[in-house]
Amino acid sequence: MREDWERVAQVVATRRRSLGLSQDDAAEASGGTISKPVLSLVENARQSSYKPRTLAGLERALRWRPGSIDRILAGLDPEPDEPPMLESDLARKLLAEIERLRATVEQLAAELHTQDHRSR
């Protein structure tokens, strides 16, 4: 089986951007085990082997479980280091946000109403 470092490059860059991390941020989040130039090598598939410590730091920075780079190389998806959000958790968070926004709209409408009465 051929290792697919082009795929690693794509998945790593996509994950880093989805987390809102710059290359500098990701390097810092690695705990000092990768640098911005090394991350650039990975994201541009310029190298086909890295020290285990480097890959572990990259996985840490991208919030993946250990072994995720090997999974990508094997054609599988990386495993996030956070538990997947259940639909009920997502629904609960969305409803809470909707309620917060509704309350804000009501407060703004009341303030507008008060200002309108004062100006008459």
RABEL-V568061 format. One record per residue. RES is the residue in one small letter. SS is DSSP state (hx for helix, st for strand, lp for the rest). PHI is phi in whole degrees, 0 to 359 (none if undefined). D_CENTER is the distance of its C-alpha to the mean C-alpha in Angstrom with 1 decimal. Layout:
res-><RES RES>
ss-><SS SS>
phi-><PHI PHI>
d_center-><D_CENTER D_CENTER>
//
This chain:
res-><m r e d w e r v a q v v a t r r r s l g l s q d d a a e a s g g t i s k p v l s l v e n a r q s s y k p r t l a g l e r a l r w r p g s i d r i l a g l d p e p d e p p m l e s d l a r k l l a e i e r l r a t v e q l a a e l h t q d h r s r>
ss-><lp lp lp lp hx hx hx hx hx hx hx hx hx hx hx hx hx hx lp lp lp lp hx hx hx hx hx hx hx lp lp lp lp lp lp hx hx hx hx hx hx hx hx lp lp lp lp lp lp lp lp hx hx hx hx hx hx hx hx hx hx lp lp st lp lp lp hx hx hx hx hx hx lp lp lp lp lp lp st lp lp lp lp lp lp hx hx hx hx hx hx hx hx hx hx hx hx hx hx hx hx hx hx hx hx hx hx hx hx hx hx hx hx hx hx hx hx lp lp>
phi-><none 276 284 255 287 296 294 302 303 295 293 296 297 296 296 300 294 294 275 74 260 281 297 297 300 296 299 294 292 284 81 85 269 229 247 300 298 292 299 297 300 296 292 249 50 270 215 239 204 220 294 306 298 294 295 296 294 296 298 296 297 267 57 249 289 304 93 295 297 299 297 298 299 273 89 259 270 292 256 298 276 254 294 296 282 285 304 294 295 297 299 297 293 296 297 296 292 298 296 297 294 300 297 295 297 299 295 295 296 295 296 296 298 297 296 296 292 290 281 276>
d_center-><29.1 27.6 24.3 22.0 20.4 19.9 17.6 15.7 15.5 14.1 11.5 10.4 10.4 8.7 5.6 5.9 6.7 4.2 2.3 6.0 7.5 11.0 12.7 14.5 11.7 10.4 14.1 14.7 12.0 13.8 16.7 18.8 19.0 17.6 18.6 17.4 20.3 19.3 15.8 17.5 19.9 17.2 15.5 19.0 20.5 23.2 23.8 24.2 24.3 22.6 23.6 22.2 21.2 19.1 17.2 16.8 15.3 12.9 11.9 11.7 9.6 6.9 7.7 9.9 13.5 16.3 17.7 14.7 15.8 19.3 18.2 16.7 20.0 21.9 20.5 18.4 14.7 12.6 12.6 9.7 11.0 10.8 13.5 13.1 13.9 17.5 18.9 21.1 18.4 16.7 20.2 21.1 18.2 19.0 22.7 22.2 20.5 23.3 25.9 24.6 24.8 28.2 29.6 28.5 30.3 33.3 33.5 33.4 36.0 38.3 38.0 38.9 41.8 43.1 43.0 44.7 47.5 48.0 48.5 51.3>
//
